[in-house]
Amino acid sequence: MVNAQDILKVQEAVQIALENNYQIKTAANELAIDEVSISRGNAGMLPRIGASITDNNSIQNLSQTRSDGSNVERDNAKNNSLNYGVALDWTLFDGMRMFANFEQLKETKKLGEAELKQVILTKVGEVMIMYYDLVQQQQQLSALDSTIIISQQRVTLAHNRFTIGKASKLEVLNAQVDLNTDQTLMQRQQERYANTKIQLNELLARDLKSDFKVIPEIFVDQGLLLAELERLVATENPQLLAEVINKRINELELKQIKASRYPSIFATTGYNFGQSESSLGFTTSSNSRGWNYGFGATLNLFDGFNQNRNEKIGKIALKNADVAIAQQKQELMSLVGTTYQTYLTNISLIELEGNNEAIAKENLDITVEKYRIGIIPTIEFRTAQLNYINAKVRFSNAKFQAKLSEIILKQLAGNLIL
């Protein structure tokens, strides 16, 4: 639990999300299922051993006419038979289908790893974006707080000037209206800030009422290079890796389909016990036990051309897998290219808006002094005040937008690390 006075660092927020986020937990559990599924038995490579027992009993009223003409009748004649044993079935050869199935289970695990990585990158990106949005909002709150202080000073000055007869009542009223406007903006910003904190707590899957502060400043990595990002996208992006793995799974599925052209050879063996008793008949009781074993083979000779049809479908699926890889790669490269251009623009805007903020601050300081001695009108004072607050907001937003571009680029490159 983070106390209200504590600063929640972005690294801590990401760590909490990795431990608590529900979608990350679900994806991790899905991967665990894939890992458990990798076994030779699940692929059909191991024998199947089973035990069975059958006990049949009957009580009947019997009447028999034998071949020598004699008649035998018996009421409540008892008959029972008991059979039990252990049997083994083992597929020795199935056209290499079992080996392709085993490899497919391994590829399915790799697909699960890529999907988990994508979920982690997505959630970490969401946490970081929302975190730095809070930093930006915190800076805007600070800017609004500064402008409210200035507006309060303006109201006091206007009232004092009105008292000594150097200003009209209208000037006092205008100053009060502007102060009220600033206070309204502050309350709206505070509401947005509080709601964003709740949303971040939701992403972190913790108590929604957990209170915290964020760091005061946004620092942007300005050293990203397009060529390196494109290389990482081609080799590390989990969405692209998933498409490549899906193609490999399609290849293995086609191998399993082709395996049906070959015979399937199996062996069986077992050890059985048998016991029976009968009140009538030539044999009134018998007992047996012993091994049984054998071999068999099956071969599909004709199945309505389904084999050829399934193989053609498998080959078309492989072509679609190649198309999906090419499409995914092109989409990712396009997104990296456009996002990188936005990143460069935002980097340049940081310097520009920083200079604008400094100029607006100097202009406001001069305007405040001029207003204090009564040599400029109210509207000029308000204009300088609004220019300053807008410059601070634009500077804060430029840094946030640059950070947003940085996060998206690293997310696409599969290396969103802290």
C-alpha positions as CSV (number, residue, x, y, z in Angstrom):
1,M,0.0,0.0,0.0
2,V,1.4,3.4,-1.1
3,N,0.7,6.2,1.4
4,A,-0.7,9.5,0.2
5,Q,2.6,11.2,0.8
6,D,4.7,8.6,-1.0
7,I,5.8,9.0,-4.6
8,L,4.9,6.0,-6.8
9,K,7.7,5.6,-9.3
10,V,7.0,4.2,-12.8
11,Q,9.2,1.2,-12.2
12,E,7.1,0.3,-9.1
13,A,3.9,0.8,-11.0
14,V,5.1,-1.6,-13.7
15,Q,6.2,-4.2,-11.2
16,I,2.8,-4.1,-9.5
17,A,1.1,-4.5,-12.8
18,L,3.3,-7.5,-13.7
19,E,2.3,-9.2,-10.4
20,N,-1.3,-8.2,-10.2
21,N,-2.9,-7.5,-13.6
22,Y,-5.6,-9.9,-14.4
23,Q,-4.9,-10.2,-18.2
24,I,-1.3,-10.9,-17.6
25,K,-2.2,-13.6,-15.0
26,T,-4.6,-15.2,-17.5
27,A,-2.0,-15.2,-20.3
28,A,0.6,-16.7,-17.9
29,N,-1.9,-19.5,-17.0
30,E,-2.6,-20.2,-20.7
31,L,1.2,-20.5,-21.2
32,A,1.4,-22.9,-18.2
33,I,-1.3,-25.0,-19.9
34,D,0.7,-25.1,-23.1
35,E,3.8,-26.2,-21.1
36,V,1.9,-29.0,-19.4
37,S,0.5,-30.2,-22.7
38,I,4.0,-30.9,-24.1
39,S,4.4,-34.6,-23.6
40,R,5.0,-37.7,-25.7
41,G,1.9,-39.2,-24.3
42,N,-0.2,-36.3,-25.4
43,A,1.3,-36.6,-28.9
44,G,0.3,-40.3,-29.1
45,M,3.9,-41.7,-28.9
46,L,3.5,-43.8,-25.8
47,P,1.5,-47.0,-25.2
48,R,-1.9,-47.1,-23.6
49,I,-2.4,-49.5,-20.7
50,G,-5.8,-50.3,-19.2
51,A,-7.3,-52.7,-16.7
52,S,-10.8,-54.2,-17.0
53,I,-13.0,-56.5,-15.0
54,T,-16.4,-58.0,-15.9
55,D,-18.6,-60.0,-13.5
56,N,-21.8,-61.4,-15.0
57,N,-24.3,-63.3,-12.9
58,S,-27.7,-64.8,-13.6
59,I,-30.4,-66.9,-11.9
60,Q,-32.8,-68.6,-14.4
61,N,-35.4,-71.3,-14.6
62,L,-34.1,-73.6,-17.3
63,S,-35.6,-76.3,-19.4
64,Q,-33.3,-78.2,-21.8
65,T,-33.9,-80.9,-24.4
66,R,-30.7,-82.6,-25.2
67,S,-29.6,-84.4,-28.4
68,D,-30.2,-87.8,-26.9
69,G,-33.9,-86.8,-26.3
70,S,-33.6,-86.4,-22.5
71,N,-35.1,-83.4,-20.8
72,V,-33.5,-81.5,-18.0
73,E,-35.2,-78.8,-15.9
74,R,-33.8,-76.7,-13.2
75,D,-35.3,-73.8,-11.2
76,N,-33.1,-71.0,-9.9
77,A,-30.1,-72.2,-11.9
78,K,-27.1,-70.0,-11.2
79,N,-24.6,-69.0,-13.8
80,N,-21.7,-66.6,-13.3
81,S,-18.6,-65.6,-15.2
82,L,-15.7,-63.4,-14.0
83,N,-13.1,-61.9,-16.4
84,Y,-10.3,-59.5,-15.6
85,G,-7.0,-58.5,-16.9
86,V,-4.6,-55.8,-18.2
87,A,-4.2,-54.8,-21.9
88,L,-1.7,-52.7,-23.7
89,D,-2.2,-50.9,-27.1
90,W,0.7,-49.2,-28.8
91,T,0.8,-47.4,-32.1
92,L,4.2,-48.2,-33.6
93,F,3.9,-46.3,-36.8
94,D,1.4,-43.8,-38.0
95,G,3.1,-42.1,-40.9
96,M,5.1,-39.9,-38.5
97,R,2.0,-38.1,-37.4
98,M,2.8,-38.5,-33.7
99,F,6.2,-36.8,-34.2
100,A,4.6,-33.9,-36.1
101,N,2.1,-33.6,-33.3
102,F,4.8,-33.5,-30.7
103,E,6.6,-30.7,-32.5
104,Q,3.2,-28.9,-32.9
105,L,2.8,-29.0,-29.1
106,K,6.2,-27.3,-28.8
107,E,5.3,-24.6,-31.3
108,T,2.0,-24.0,-29.5
109,K,4.1,-23.3,-26.3
110,K,6.2,-20.8,-28.3
111,L,3.0,-19.2,-29.6
112,G,1.8,-18.9,-26.0
113,E,5.1,-17.2,-25.0
114,A,4.7,-14.7,-27.8
115,E,1.1,-14.0,-26.8
116,L,2.2,-13.5,-23.1
117,K,4.9,-11.1,-24.2
118,Q,2.4,-9.2,-26.3
119,V,0.0,-8.9,-23.3
120,I,2.9,-7.8,-21.0
121,L,4.1,-5.2,-23.5
122,T,0.5,-3.9,-24.0
123,K,-0.2,-3.7,-20.3
124,V,3.2,-2.2,-19.4
125,G,2.7,0.4,-22.2
126,E,-0.8,1.2,-20.8
127,V,0.6,1.6,-17.3
128,M,3.4,3.9,-18.4
129,I,1.2,6.0,-20.7
130,M,-1.3,6.5,-17.9
131,Y,1.5,7.2,-15.4
132,Y,3.1,9.9,-17.5
133,D,-0.4,11.3,-18.2
134,L,-0.7,11.8,-14.5
135,V,2.7,13.5,-14.4
136,Q,1.4,15.9,-17.2
137,Q,-1.8,16.5,-15.3
138,Q,0.1,17.2,-12.1
139,Q,2.1,19.8,-14.0
140,Q,-1.0,21.4,-15.3
141,L,-2.4,21.5,-11.7
142,S,0.7,23.3,-10.7
143,A,0.3,25.8,-13.5
144,L,-3.3,26.4,-12.6
145,D,-2.4,26.8,-9.0
146,S,0.1,29.5,-10.1
147,T,-2.4,31.3,-12.2
148,I,-5.0,31.3,-9.4
149,I,-2.5,32.9,-7.1
150,I,-1.9,35.6,-9.7
151,S,-5.6,36.0,-10.2
152,Q,-6.1,36.4,-6.5
153,Q,-3.4,39.1,-6.4
154,R,-5.2,40.8,-9.3
155,V,-8.5,40.8,-7.4
156,T,-6.8,42.3,-4.4
157,L,-5.0,45.0,-6.5
158,A,-8.3,45.8,-8.4
159,H,-10.2,46.1,-5.1
160,N,-7.5,48.4,-3.6
161,R,-7.4,50.6,-6.6
162,F,-11.2,50.8,-6.5
163,T,-11.1,51.8,-2.9
164,I,-8.8,54.7,-3.5
165,G,-10.8,55.7,-6.6
166,K,-8.2,54.7,-9.3
167,A,-10.3,51.9,-10.7
168,S,-13.9,51.2,-11.6
169,K,-16.2,48.6,-10.1
170,L,-16.1,46.9,-13.5
171,E,-12.4,46.2,-13.2
172,V,-13.0,44.5,-9.8
173,L,-15.8,42.4,-11.2
174,N,-13.8,41.4,-14.3
175,A,-10.9,40.3,-12.0
176,Q,-13.3,38.3,-9.8
177,V,-14.9,36.6,-12.9
178,D,-11.5,35.6,-14.2
179,L,-10.5,34.2,-10.8
180,N,-13.7,32.2,-10.7
181,T,-13.0,30.9,-14.2
182,D,-9.5,29.8,-13.1
183,Q,-10.9,28.1,-10.0
184,T,-13.4,26.2,-12.2
185,L,-10.6,25.0,-14.4
186,M,-8.7,23.9,-11.4
187,Q,-11.6,21.8,-10.1
188,R,-12.1,20.2,-13.5
189,Q,-8.4,19.3,-13.7
190,Q,-8.5,17.9,-10.1
191,E,-11.5,15.8,-11.1
192,R,-9.6,14.4,-14.1
193,Y,-6.5,13.8,-12.1
194,A,-8.4,11.9,-9.4
195,N,-10.2,9.8,-12.0
196,T,-7.0,9.0,-13.8
197,K,-5.5,7.8,-10.5
198,I,-8.4,5.4,-10.1
199,Q,-7.9,4.1,-13.6
200,L,-4.2,3.5,-13.0
201,N,-5.1,1.6,-9.8
202,E,-7.5,-0.5,-11.8
203,L,-4.7,-1.3,-14.3
204,L,-2.5,-2.3,-11.3
205,A,-5.3,-4.5,-10.0
206,R,-5.1,-3.1,-6.5
207,D,-7.3,-1.1,-4.1
208,L,-8.9,1.6,-6.3
209,K,-8.7,4.1,-3.3
210,S,-4.9,3.7,-3.0
211,D,-3.5,7.3,-3.0
212,F,-0.1,8.3,-4.3
213,K,1.9,10.9,-6.1
214,V,3.9,10.6,-9.2
215,I,7.3,12.1,-10.2
216,P,7.3,15.8,-11.0
217,E,9.0,15.6,-14.4
218,I,8.9,13.6,-17.7
219,F,12.3,12.6,-19.1
220,V,12.3,11.5,-22.8
221,D,14.8,9.2,-24.4
222,Q,15.9,11.3,-27.4
223,G,18.4,8.7,-28.7
224,L,16.0,6.3,-30.6
225,L,17.2,5.4,-34.2
226,L,14.8,4.3,-36.9
227,A,17.1,1.7,-38.4
228,E,17.6,0.0,-35.0
229,L,13.9,0.1,-34.3
230,E,13.1,-1.5,-37.6
231,R,15.6,-4.3,-37.0
232,L,14.1,-5.0,-33.6
233,V,10.6,-5.1,-35.0
234,A,11.6,-7.7,-37.5
235,T,13.2,-9.9,-34.9
236,E,11.5,-9.2,-31.5
237,N,8.0,-8.0,-32.2
238,P,5.7,-10.6,-30.6
239,Q,2.9,-10.1,-33.1
240,L,5.2,-10.8,-36.0
241,L,6.8,-13.7,-34.1
242,A,3.3,-15.2,-33.6
243,E,2.5,-15.1,-37.3
244,V,5.8,-16.9,-38.0
245,I,5.0,-19.5,-35.4
246,N,1.5,-19.9,-36.8
247,K,3.0,-20.7,-40.2
248,R,5.2,-23.4,-38.6
249,I,2.1,-24.9,-36.9
250,N,0.4,-25.0,-40.3
251,E,3.4,-26.8,-41.8
252,L,3.1,-29.4,-39.0
253,E,-0.6,-29.8,-39.5
254,L,0.0,-30.5,-43.2
255,K,2.5,-33.2,-42.2
256,Q,-0.1,-34.8,-40.0
257,I,-2.6,-34.7,-42.9
258,K,-0.1,-36.3,-45.2
259,A,0.6,-39.1,-42.6
260,S,-2.8,-40.6,-43.5
261,R,-1.3,-41.8,-46.8
262,Y,0.9,-44.3,-44.9
263,P,-0.3,-47.4,-43.0
264,S,-0.8,-47.3,-39.2
265,I,0.8,-50.2,-37.4
266,F,-0.1,-51.1,-33.9
267,A,0.7,-53.8,-31.4
268,T,-1.5,-55.3,-28.6
269,T,-0.8,-57.5,-25.7
270,G,-2.4,-58.3,-22.3
271,Y,-2.8,-60.8,-19.6
272,N,-6.3,-62.1,-18.8
273,F,-8.0,-64.2,-16.1
274,G,-11.3,-65.9,-16.6
275,Q,-13.6,-67.9,-14.4
276,S,-17.1,-69.3,-15.0
277,E,-19.6,-71.5,-13.3
278,S,-22.9,-72.9,-14.6
279,S,-25.5,-75.1,-13.0
280,L,-26.4,-76.8,-16.2
281,G,-24.4,-77.8,-19.3
282,F,-21.6,-80.1,-20.2
283,T,-19.1,-77.8,-18.4
284,T,-20.1,-76.6,-15.0
285,S,-17.0,-74.6,-14.3
286,S,-13.8,-73.4,-16.0
287,N,-10.8,-71.3,-15.3
288,S,-8.3,-69.6,-17.6
289,R,-5.4,-67.3,-17.6
290,G,-2.6,-66.3,-19.9
291,W,-1.1,-63.8,-22.3
292,N,-2.5,-62.6,-25.6
293,Y,-0.6,-60.6,-28.1
294,G,-0.8,-59.5,-31.7
295,F,-0.1,-57.0,-34.4
296,G,-2.2,-55.1,-36.8
297,A,-2.1,-52.5,-39.5
298,T,-4.6,-50.2,-41.2
299,L,-4.3,-48.3,-44.5
300,N,-6.8,-45.9,-46.0
301,L,-7.3,-47.0,-49.6
302,F,-10.1,-44.6,-50.6
303,D,-12.0,-42.0,-48.6
304,G,-13.9,-40.1,-51.3
305,F,-10.8,-38.0,-52.3
306,N,-10.9,-36.3,-48.9
307,Q,-7.1,-36.9,-48.5
308,N,-6.3,-35.0,-51.6
309,R,-8.8,-32.3,-50.6
310,N,-7.4,-31.9,-47.1
311,E,-3.8,-31.6,-48.4
312,K,-4.8,-28.9,-50.9
313,I,-6.5,-27.0,-48.1
314,G,-3.4,-27.4,-45.9
315,K,-1.2,-26.0,-48.7
316,I,-3.5,-23.0,-49.2
317,A,-3.4,-22.3,-45.5
318,L,0.4,-22.2,-45.7
319,K,0.1,-19.6,-48.5
320,N,-2.2,-17.6,-46.3
321,A,0.3,-17.8,-43.5
322,D,3.0,-16.3,-45.7
323,V,0.5,-13.5,-46.7
324,A,-0.2,-12.9,-43.0
325,I,3.5,-12.6,-42.1
326,A,4.1,-10.1,-45.0
327,Q,1.0,-8.1,-44.1
328,Q,1.9,-8.0,-40.4
329,K,5.4,-6.9,-41.1
330,Q,4.3,-4.2,-43.5
331,E,1.8,-2.8,-41.0
332,L,4.3,-2.8,-38.2
333,M,7.0,-1.1,-40.3
334,S,4.5,1.5,-41.4
335,L,3.4,2.2,-37.8
336,V,7.1,2.4,-36.7
337,G,7.8,4.9,-39.6
338,T,4.9,7.2,-38.8
339,T,5.4,7.0,-35.1
340,Y,9.1,7.8,-35.5
341,Q,8.2,10.9,-37.5
342,T,5.8,12.0,-34.7
343,Y,8.5,11.3,-32.2
344,L,11.0,13.5,-34.0
345,T,8.4,16.3,-34.2
346,N,7.6,16.0,-30.5
347,I,11.3,16.1,-29.6
348,S,11.7,19.4,-31.5
349,L,8.5,20.8,-30.0
350,I,9.9,20.2,-26.5
351,E,12.6,22.8,-27.1
352,L,10.3,25.2,-28.8
353,E,7.6,25.0,-26.2
354,G,10.2,25.3,-23.4
355,N,11.4,28.5,-24.9
356,N,7.8,29.7,-25.3
357,E,7.2,29.0,-21.6
358,A,10.2,31.0,-20.6
359,I,9.2,34.0,-22.8
360,A,5.6,33.8,-21.5
361,K,6.8,33.8,-17.9
362,E,9.0,36.8,-18.5
363,N,6.2,38.6,-20.2
364,L,3.8,37.8,-17.4
365,D,6.3,39.1,-14.7
366,I,6.6,42.4,-16.6
367,T,2.8,42.6,-17.1
368,V,2.1,42.0,-13.4
369,E,4.5,44.8,-12.4
370,K,2.9,47.2,-14.9
371,Y,-0.6,46.3,-13.7
372,R,0.6,46.8,-10.1
373,I,1.5,50.4,-10.9
374,G,-1.6,50.9,-13.1
375,I,-0.1,51.5,-16.5
376,I,-1.7,48.7,-18.5
377,P,-5.4,47.7,-19.0
378,T,-7.0,44.6,-17.5
379,I,-7.4,42.8,-20.8
380,E,-3.7,43.0,-21.4
381,F,-3.0,41.6,-18.0
382,R,-5.4,38.7,-18.6
383,T,-3.9,38.0,-22.1
384,A,-0.4,37.7,-20.6
385,Q,-1.8,35.5,-17.9
386,L,-3.5,33.1,-20.3
387,N,-0.5,33.1,-22.6
388,Y,1.6,31.9,-19.7
389,I,-0.7,29.1,-18.6
390,N,-1.2,28.0,-22.2
391,A,2.5,27.9,-22.8
392,K,3.1,25.8,-19.7
393,V,0.3,23.4,-20.7
394,R,1.7,23.1,-24.3
395,F,5.3,22.5,-22.9
396,S,4.0,19.8,-20.6
397,N,1.9,18.3,-23.4
398,A,4.9,18.3,-25.8
399,K,6.9,16.3,-23.3
400,F,4.1,13.9,-22.7
401,Q,3.5,13.4,-26.5
402,A,7.2,12.7,-27.0
403,K,7.2,10.2,-24.1
404,L,4.1,8.6,-25.6
405,S,5.8,8.2,-29.0
406,E,8.9,6.7,-27.2
407,I,6.8,4.2,-25.4
408,I,4.9,3.1,-28.5
409,L,8.2,2.7,-30.5
410,K,9.8,0.6,-27.8
411,Q,6.6,-1.4,-27.5
412,L,6.6,-2.2,-31.2
413,A,10.3,-3.1,-31.0
414,G,9.5,-5.6,-28.2
415,N,12.0,-4.0,-25.8
416,L,9.9,-1.8,-23.6
417,I,12.3,-1.9,-20.6
418,L,12.8,0.5,-17.8
